[in-house]
Amino acid sequence: SGANVLTFGAGSRLTVL
């Protein structure tokens, strides 16, 4: 589940950019 959290965080940052 840790990997899912990291992936979600990366996607969120990309969305912000």
C-alpha positions as CSV (number, residue, x, y, z in Angstrom):
1,S,0.0,0.0,0.0
2,G,3.0,2.3,0.5
3,A,3.7,2.2,-3.2
4,N,0.1,3.3,-3.9
5,V,0.6,6.3,-1.6
6,L,3.8,7.4,-3.4
7,T,2.1,7.0,-6.8
8,F,-0.9,9.1,-5.7
9,G,1.4,11.8,-4.4
10,A,3.4,11.9,-7.8
11,G,0.1,12.1,-9.8
12,S,-1.1,14.9,-7.6
13,R,2.1,16.9,-8.2
14,L,1.8,16.3,-11.9
15,T,-1.8,17.5,-11.8
16,V,-0.7,20.7,-10.0
17,L,2.0,21.4,-12.7
